[in-house]
Amino acid sequence: MTIEASAVRFPRTADLCLLKIHFVVGGVMGKIAILSAGNTGIAAALHVSSLGYNPMVYTRNAAKLAALQGSAISSTGVIDGLWKIHASDNLAEVLDGADFIIICTWANNHNDVFKNVRDWAKNNPGSAIRLIVFNGNWGAYEAFQILAGEDGIQKERLTIAESTGNAVCLKVHVR
């Protein structure tokens, strides 16, 4: 089974965002956690892979997980290539060791995702939490409220950003 992606469009501003993050982190990033294997998550995984980063995608969808674990993604258009994207349905596995977290869920799922990230972060007290919410819809505000709220983690550990809209256009075909 293969997943074929075409017409991947990631604006140059995303390159600049990742470049700035690269400098903020202070070196070459290793692992990037991408939370969601929908169109935006897969496009983000392809994009960061094309820049030399190592993404790992989190999905609760068993069919998407099997497709990602069992094959490579072929992309054509803005990003050409064949990409092996690592994926897991275990959130801790995806987040452990991640230098950066990209949230690509629907806005109505943000709070649940942020709570899960917060709970993970509480069990990993030394980790810096750097995240960006794609298709923000107040995602950065919600993330800060949940991650640094009463039950949250230290504000000093957080770097949070969001996009102003969906940054990608992607067609995914599973064969």
BELGI-V42878 format. One record per helix or strand of 3 or more residues. SS is the DSSP state (~ for helix, > for strand). FROM is the first residue (numbers start at 1). TO is the last residue. Records with the same first field share a line. If there is no record, write none. Layout:
SS->FROM-TO / FROM-TO
This chain:
>->3-8 / 31-35 / 54-58 / 73-77 / 81-83 / 86-88 / 98-103 / 129-133 / 158-162 / 171-174
~->12-25 / 39-50 / 62-70 / 91-95 / 107-122 / 139-147 / 155-157
